[in-house]
Amino acid sequence: MQVIETLAEGLKRELKVVIPAKDMEARMNERLAETKDKVRINGFRPGKVPFAHLKKMYGKSIMAELVNELVREKPTEILSERGEKSATQPEIAMTENEAEADKILSAEADFEFTLAYEIIPAIELKEVSGIKVTREVVDIDEAEVTEQILKIAENARTYETKKGKAANGDRVTIDYLGKVDGEAFDGGKDEDAELVLGSNRFIPGFEEQLVGLKAGDEKVINVTFPAEYPAANLAGKEATFDITVKDVAAAADVEINDELATKLGLESADKLKEVVRGQIESQYGSMTRQKVKRQILDQLDELYQFDTPQRLVDAEFDNIWRQINTDLEQAGKTFADEDTTEEEARSEYRKLAERRVRLGLVLSEIGEKAGVEVTDEEMQRSLFEQLRQFPGQEKQIIDYFQKTPGAAASLRAPIFEEKVVDHLLSEVNVTDKTVSKEELLADDEDDASDVKKAPKKKAAKAEAAEGEEAAPKKKAPAKKKAADDSAE
C-alpha cells in the first residue's frame, strides 16, 4: 500500500492511497481459498470446485467486500501511523467511473481512494498554577430558609369559604367566558376555575377587577391581551370576560411546624428546614461553580491560541445559530430589535464557536494527560436523568442512544468536562469570597456568556456558558384546562 500526501495546508490534509492490483488479487485469492470448502455449486463435489470457476463465480463480490473493508479500516490505521488525529470522520472518495470500478473488482487495476480531513492540532499544555479564581460563597441565614419554606408552603395552603368581598390573597372560584369583538374565542371559556387573587397567573388587569366581588356576583371585565401574547389571534386585542363568582375562600395561616412538614412528606419541622437549607445551598453552589468555571475558561482562553479545525467550528456554529434563530422566532423579535444585524451577529457567534471548539480541545488534552475517565456508572446516571426528564418516552430514548452514532458521546462530554474542571480546581489558585445573595445572582454581562463581551444586548443572552446548553427561557405555568391559557 502506498500513501501519498497531496495536501498539507494548515490543518487540512489530503492523502492518496494506492493498493496495487496484485495485492488486491492476492487478498481475493486468500478469501476464495477460505470459502472453497464452504460453497456448494451444482455439478461439483464440496471442496472440488476448480479455482478458476470459483473466481469467476465469486471473485467480484469478494473483491467488493475487500474494498469496503479497506475503506472502513485503513483510514484509522493510516492516521495512527502518521501520528495524526482527525477532527471529524475523514471524507473518502473513490472512482465513480463504472469501467474503472469494474477493472478494480477484476483485479486489473490498482485500487485507489483519497482521504480528506482536518487534523487536531498538537497542544502543548501550559502551567495552570498561575490561574487565579475567586469562588463566591453565600452565607445562608435562617430568614432565607424561612422565606423559602413559606413559598413552598403556598402549595400546601388550605382555603376556607368566607362571606363578604374577595381581597388579594383570597381564592375565588369562577366561571368565565372571553369574547373579542363580541364573539367568543377558542380557549376563552372555563367553569369552576380557581384563582388566587394577586398571583398574577392571568393576563394583566384580569385579577384586579375581581377584587371586591363576592359569591353570586356577576360582572363583565375589560382587558387587553399583551402584544407579545403567544396566541397571535389574541395578541394586543381588547377583550371582555363574563364572570360569575361561585365561591370566595380565605387563605389559612401558614405556620412552620411539624404539621406542615408532614403535609410536605417530612417527619418534622427541623427536617424540613434541613432539606430546604440543603436545596438553597445546592442552588447557590451551582451558581458559584458556574462562575468559577467561567473564570477558569476565560484564563485558559488567554493561555491557548491556535488554529481550530474549521469543520468542528462549522458544526458548533450551526448549533448556536439554530438556537439563536429559534429564540428570536419564539420571542417574535429580529436582529434589528436586538440592536444588531444578521451579519454582525454571525461574526460574533462565529467567534463564540471558535472559542468553544478551542477550549474543548484544550480541556480534552488536559483530561487525557490527567487520566480523567468517565465511568459506566456515571454514564448510566446521565442516561437515567434523560429518562426522568421525558416520562413515557423511555424506549425511544434508549433506542436513540443505542442506535445513533455519537449519541453516547453527548452524554459523556459534559461529564468529562466537569471532571476536568474538578481536576483544574485542584491545581489553580482559588480564593473564597463571602458575598451577598444579590452579588452572587448579579447578571454581570462580562461573565454571562462564553465570550469576553456579550456581542449584542439580549441576543447575547442566548449564549450558553461553556459546556452548558442555553439558559432555559421562562415558561408559562402549565394549566389544568386549555381555557386558562387564554385568560393568562
PyMOL commands that set and color helices and strands:
alter all, ss='L'
color gray80, all
select helices_A, chain A and resi 21-35+51-82+98-105+142-156+207-210+258-263+269-303+310-331+336-338+342-370+376-389+394-403+407-425+437-441+457-462+484-487
alter helices_A, ss='H'
color red, helices_A
select strands_A, chain A and resi 2-9+12-19+91-94+111-118+132-138+159-161+171-180+183-196+218-224+238-251+429-435
alter strands_A, ss='S'
color yellow, strands_A
deselect
rebuild
show_as cartoon
